């Protein structure tokens, strides 16, 4: 399961684990919707995606509970080419999804690098 549905399912799962409305709000604050262009199969696609940075493990909160943490994640929301929606077509192939996600991770890393 990918895209916006996946993001909402994961947020709900994390909220269920933490039972903290504050945690939910912090998570939404950290999530970043972005749009970028990538070259895929010799075509330029515009990709809308959600990026959630890594969340460090918290051994204990003051109430004795904890949080296991979460790896960084990219969720593809929409893929278009010349204004035409290719999202469903891309999601039919796990290999295509993974290839685009890897390109998006590279894009996120480039944006993190300081420019001098």
N, C-alpha and C positions, 0 to 999 in steps of 0.2 A: 504494500500500500504506500503510495507516494503522494506528493503535492499537498495542497491545503488540508485535505481530509486527514492525511497522515500527521501533519503538524498539530491539528486540533486533538487528535486521538492521543498523541504523545503528551501534550500539555495536560489533558485530563488524567492520563495515567500518572504523571508526575504529581499532579494536585492530589490525586487519591493517595499517593504514597506519603506526601508531606502533610496533608490536611491543613495547609497554611495558606490563607488568602494572600498574605504578604509574599510568600514564595511565588505564587501564581503571578502577581503583579511584577515582581522582579524578573521572572522569566519572560514575560511579554516585553518588558523594557529592553532586555538583552537581545531579543529576536529582531532581525533586521531584514526587511523586504528590499530586494534589490532587482535591478534590471540591467542586463548586459548583453552585448552581442558576441556570439561565438561563431567560428567557422567549423561546420560539421558537414561531412560528406560534400565538400566543395561548394557549400552554400552558406550564406550568412543568416543565422537565426537570431532572433531576439528572445531572450530567456528571462522570465520573471521567476525569482526564487526567494525562499526564506533561508536565512543563515542563522543558525543558533550556535554561539561560541561554546567552547568547552566549559562545563560546570564542574568545579573541583569538588572532591569528596569532602563532606562535613562529618567528622566523626560523631560529634554530639552537639545538639542544640541545648540551650539552658534547660529545656523540659526533659532532657534525657534521650530524645529521639535523634536520629541521624539521617543523612542523605548520601546515597552511594555515588553520586556524581553522574556525569553524562559526557560522552565524547561530543566533539563538535559535529554539526550536522548541516547538510544542505538538502532542502526539499524543493524540487522543481514544481512550480505552480502553473506555468504556461509557457509554451514554445510556439513562436510564430515565425513565418517567413513571408515577406511582402504583404503583411496584413492578414494572412491566412493562418488559422489555428492548426498546428500540427501536434498538439499535446497528446491526444489519444493515440495517434500514430506512433509517436515516440515511446509511449508507455507500453505498447505492444511488445517491445523488445527490451528485455532486461539488459542486454549488452549495450544498446543505445542509451538507455537511462544511465547506466554506470559510466559510460564514456562522457556523457554530458555532465554528470555530477563531478567527475574527476576534473574536467575543464573548469567547472565552477569553483572547486576547491583551490585550483591554481590561481584563479582570478581573485579569490578572497585573500590568498597569501600575498599576491602582488599588491593588493590594496593595503595590507598590513605593513609592508616594507616602507621605511621612511624615505622620503624623497629629499635629496639635498640640492 
